[in-house]
Amino acid sequence: MIHSFFFRGAPLRYLDLGKGPKTIVLLHGYLENLEIWNGFSTGLAKEFRVICPDTPGHGESGILDKVHHPDLLAEAIHAILEHAGVNECVMAGHSMGGYTLFSFLEKYPSLLKGICLLHSTPFADNEEKRKNRDREIALVREGKQEMLYTLNVPNGFAPENRSLLPDKVAFAIEVARKTNPEGIISILEGMKVRPDRQELLRHCGKPVLFTLGRKDPYISPEIIAPIAASTPLSETVWLEHSGHNGFLEEQEKVTAVVSEFIQRCFSAL
């Protein structure tokens, strides 16, 4: 069921599926909204309660500020969980969603039974990435955001999957097109200034699941593998046939892996 309420004068929307005491919260990535989880969320809802928010500035959630820092987004997610009556959960973040997840972990650690990083990292933006964000902001301000949808979104898939999974690529592009242009700018501004979260991750004391694509164009295996390996209470699942969107590219496998992780997190003493 879709729910909506106001937070700081802006609407927040979320999807609430499934039932039971074990809850998974799915935080979507940049140029996505709660619809990106279609199929994946339905699979998880067979065993768990699933909460899928629209991050502020994406989907039908409103814009809270000119800069959507992950800390602000974490406060919005916390408001959604309060509205939904969720007092403990496993939280998964895809790409940008992982940045929000880290802020949530810092602010509300007692609510988390475990965290799942779906193609996401604890790193802050380097200078090259900040320049890329600025270029994207300039495109949006020039009314050329269609370039982001038709170029960036397909590039998130493994090269072979762009032809093997055309329906999923087209679906992801259509989801991206629903993003408010001002929301795109606010989230890009927020990602530029987010802090490095490596120490928070190392000392969080929570079970951590990394799912990583061998063909991810945005996250180098050579860079993220040592971080994943050195994170206490962590496990890493490599998706051999995925780029940056394993929950779409290898949906059945990722659903099974995340389901097993949720069960372990709620079974742990």
C-alpha positions as CSV (number, residue, x, y, z in Angstrom):
1,M,0.0,0.0,0.0
2,I,1.2,3.5,-0.8
3,H,1.3,6.1,2.0
4,S,2.0,9.8,2.0
5,F,2.3,12.4,4.7
6,F,4.0,15.8,5.2
7,F,7.5,16.3,6.7
8,R,8.9,19.8,7.0
9,G,6.2,21.1,4.7
10,A,6.9,18.6,1.9
11,P,5.2,15.3,1.0
12,L,6.9,12.0,1.7
13,R,5.7,8.9,-0.1
14,Y,6.5,5.3,0.7
15,L,5.3,1.8,-0.2
16,D,4.5,-0.7,2.5
17,L,4.4,-4.4,1.5
18,G,4.1,-7.7,3.3
19,K,3.7,-8.4,7.0
20,G,5.4,-9.8,10.0
21,P,8.0,-8.7,12.6
22,K,11.0,-8.7,10.3
23,T,11.3,-5.5,8.2
24,I,13.6,-4.5,5.4
25,V,13.8,-0.9,4.3
26,L,15.0,-0.3,0.7
27,L,16.6,3.0,-0.1
28,H,16.8,3.7,-3.9
29,G,19.6,5.3,-5.8
30,Y,20.1,8.5,-7.8
31,L,17.5,9.0,-10.6
32,E,15.3,6.3,-9.1
33,N,12.2,6.1,-6.9
34,L,10.3,3.4,-5.1
35,E,9.1,1.9,-8.4
36,I,12.7,0.7,-9.2
37,W,12.2,-2.0,-6.6
38,N,9.2,-3.5,-8.4
39,G,9.6,-7.3,-8.5
40,F,12.5,-7.2,-6.1
41,S,10.3,-5.8,-3.3
42,T,7.5,-8.2,-4.2
43,G,9.8,-11.1,-3.8
44,L,11.0,-10.0,-0.4
45,A,7.4,-9.3,0.7
46,K,6.7,-13.0,0.6
47,E,8.7,-13.4,3.8
48,F,9.1,-9.9,5.3
49,R,7.6,-6.5,5.7
50,V,9.1,-4.2,3.0
51,I,9.2,-0.4,3.2
52,C,10.3,1.4,0.1
53,P,10.5,5.2,0.4
54,D,10.7,7.9,-2.3
55,T,13.8,9.8,-1.2
56,P,13.0,13.6,-1.0
57,G,13.3,15.1,-4.5
58,H,12.7,11.8,-6.2
59,G,9.4,10.2,-7.2
60,E,6.5,11.9,-5.4
61,S,8.4,13.0,-2.3
62,G,9.0,16.7,-2.2
63,I,12.1,18.8,-2.0
64,L,13.2,19.8,1.5
65,D,16.2,22.1,0.8
66,K,18.5,23.3,-1.9
67,V,21.1,20.8,-0.7
68,H,19.9,17.3,0.1
69,H,22.7,16.3,2.4
70,P,22.5,12.6,3.4
71,D,21.9,13.7,7.0
72,L,18.7,15.5,6.0
73,L,17.6,12.5,3.9
74,A,18.2,10.3,6.9
75,E,15.9,12.4,9.0
76,A,13.2,12.0,6.4
77,I,13.6,8.3,6.3
78,H,13.4,8.2,10.1
79,A,10.1,10.2,9.9
80,I,8.8,7.5,7.4
81,L,9.7,4.7,9.8
82,E,8.0,6.5,12.6
83,H,4.9,7.0,10.4
84,A,5.0,3.3,9.5
85,G,5.5,2.2,13.1
86,V,8.8,0.5,12.5
87,N,11.1,0.3,15.5
88,E,13.8,-2.1,14.1
89,C,14.8,-3.1,10.6
90,V,17.5,-4.2,8.2
91,M,18.2,-1.3,5.8
92,A,19.5,-1.7,2.3
93,G,20.8,1.2,0.2
94,H,21.4,1.1,-3.6
95,S,24.3,3.4,-4.6
96,M,23.1,6.9,-3.4
97,G,20.8,5.1,-1.0
98,G,23.8,3.8,0.8
99,Y,25.0,7.3,1.5
100,T,21.6,8.0,3.2
101,L,22.0,4.7,5.0
102,F,25.3,5.7,6.5
103,S,23.8,8.9,7.9
104,F,20.9,6.9,9.3
105,L,23.4,4.5,10.9
106,E,25.1,7.4,12.6
107,K,21.9,9.1,13.8
108,Y,19.7,6.1,14.7
109,P,21.9,3.0,15.2
110,S,19.6,1.3,17.6
111,L,16.9,0.9,14.9
112,L,19.2,-1.1,12.7
113,K,19.6,-4.9,12.9
114,G,21.9,-4.9,9.9
115,I,22.9,-3.0,6.8
116,C,23.1,-4.0,3.2
117,L,25.1,-2.0,0.7
118,L,23.9,-2.7,-2.9
119,H,26.6,-1.3,-5.1
120,S,27.5,1.5,-2.7
121,T,30.6,2.6,-0.9
122,P,31.5,4.6,2.2
123,F,33.8,7.0,0.3
124,A,33.3,10.8,-0.1
125,D,33.4,12.3,-3.5
126,N,36.9,13.0,-4.8
127,E,37.6,16.1,-6.9
128,E,36.9,14.3,-10.2
129,K,33.5,13.2,-9.0
130,R,32.6,16.6,-7.7
131,K,33.4,18.0,-11.1
132,N,31.2,15.4,-12.7
133,R,28.3,16.4,-10.3
134,D,28.8,20.0,-11.3
135,R,28.6,19.1,-15.0
136,E,25.3,17.2,-14.4
137,I,23.9,20.2,-12.4
138,A,24.8,22.4,-15.4
139,L,23.0,20.1,-17.8
140,V,19.8,20.1,-15.6
141,R,19.9,23.9,-15.4
142,E,20.1,24.0,-19.2
143,G,17.1,21.7,-19.4
144,K,19.2,18.9,-20.8
145,Q,18.5,16.3,-18.1
146,E,17.3,13.8,-20.8
147,M,21.0,13.2,-21.4
148,L,21.3,11.9,-17.9
149,Y,18.4,9.5,-18.4
150,T,19.5,8.1,-21.8
151,L,23.2,7.9,-21.1
152,N,23.8,7.5,-17.4
153,V,21.1,5.0,-16.7
154,P,22.0,2.4,-19.4
155,N,25.7,2.8,-18.4
156,G,24.8,1.4,-15.0
157,F,24.1,-2.0,-16.5
158,A,26.8,-4.5,-17.5
159,P,27.6,-4.0,-21.2
160,E,26.0,-7.2,-22.3
161,N,22.9,-6.6,-20.2
162,R,22.1,-3.5,-22.2
163,S,21.1,-5.8,-25.0
164,L,20.1,-8.9,-23.0
165,L,17.8,-6.9,-20.7
166,P,16.3,-4.2,-22.9
167,D,13.0,-4.1,-21.0
168,K,14.8,-3.5,-17.7
169,V,17.0,-0.8,-19.1
170,A,14.0,1.0,-20.6
171,F,12.1,0.6,-17.3
172,A,15.0,2.2,-15.4
173,I,15.1,5.1,-17.9
174,E,11.4,5.7,-17.5
175,V,11.7,5.7,-13.7
176,A,14.6,8.3,-14.0
177,R,12.4,10.6,-16.2
178,K,10.0,11.0,-13.2
179,T,12.7,12.8,-11.2
180,N,12.0,16.4,-10.4
181,P,14.9,18.5,-12.1
182,E,15.2,20.5,-8.9
183,G,15.4,17.3,-6.9
184,I,18.3,16.2,-9.2
185,I,20.2,19.3,-8.4
186,S,19.6,19.2,-4.7
187,I,20.7,15.6,-4.4
188,L,23.8,16.2,-6.5
189,E,24.7,19.1,-4.2
190,G,24.3,16.8,-1.2
191,M,26.4,14.0,-2.6
192,K,29.2,16.5,-3.3
193,V,29.6,17.4,0.3
194,R,28.9,14.1,2.1
195,P,31.7,12.9,4.4
196,D,33.8,9.8,4.2
197,R,32.1,7.0,6.2
198,Q,34.9,4.4,6.3
199,E,35.5,4.7,10.1
200,L,31.7,4.6,10.8
201,L,31.4,1.4,8.8
202,R,34.4,-0.3,10.5
203,H,33.1,0.5,14.0
204,C,29.3,0.2,13.5
205,G,29.1,-3.2,15.2
206,K,26.3,-4.3,12.8
207,P,26.2,-7.2,10.3
208,V,27.0,-5.8,6.9
209,L,26.2,-7.3,3.5
210,F,28.0,-6.0,0.4
211,T,26.6,-6.9,-3.0
212,L,29.0,-5.8,-5.8
213,G,29.0,-6.2,-9.5
214,R,32.1,-7.5,-11.3
215,K,31.2,-5.2,-14.2
216,D,30.2,-2.1,-12.3
217,P,31.5,0.9,-14.2
218,Y,31.2,3.1,-11.1
219,I,32.8,1.0,-8.3
220,S,36.2,-0.6,-9.0
221,P,36.5,-4.0,-7.5
222,E,40.2,-3.2,-6.7
223,I,39.1,-0.3,-4.5
224,I,36.1,-1.6,-2.7
225,A,37.3,-5.2,-2.1
226,P,39.8,-4.3,0.6
227,I,37.1,-2.2,2.4
228,A,34.6,-5.0,2.3
229,A,37.2,-7.5,3.5
230,S,38.3,-5.4,6.4
231,T,34.8,-4.5,7.7
232,P,33.9,-6.5,10.8
233,L,30.8,-8.7,10.7
234,S,30.6,-8.4,7.0
235,E,30.1,-10.7,4.0
236,T,30.6,-9.9,0.3
237,V,28.6,-11.3,-2.6
238,W,30.1,-10.7,-6.0
239,L,27.6,-10.7,-8.9
240,E,29.5,-12.0,-11.9
241,H,27.0,-10.8,-14.5
242,S,26.0,-7.4,-13.1
243,G,27.1,-3.8,-13.4
244,H,25.7,-1.3,-10.9
245,N,22.2,-2.7,-10.7
246,G,22.4,-6.3,-9.5
247,F,18.9,-6.3,-8.0
248,L,17.7,-5.8,-11.6
249,E,20.4,-7.6,-13.5
250,E,20.5,-10.7,-11.3
251,Q,17.2,-10.2,-9.4
252,E,16.6,-13.8,-8.3
253,K,20.1,-14.2,-6.8
254,V,20.1,-10.9,-5.0
255,T,16.6,-11.6,-3.6
256,A,17.8,-14.9,-2.2
257,V,21.0,-13.4,-0.8
258,V,19.3,-10.4,0.9
259,S,16.5,-12.7,2.3
260,E,19.1,-15.0,3.9
261,F,20.9,-11.9,5.3
262,I,17.7,-10.5,6.8
263,Q,16.9,-13.8,8.5
264,R,20.4,-14.0,10.0
265,C,20.2,-10.4,11.3
266,F,16.9,-11.0,13.1
267,S,18.1,-14.4,14.4
268,A,21.3,-13.0,15.9
269,L,21.4,-12.5,19.7
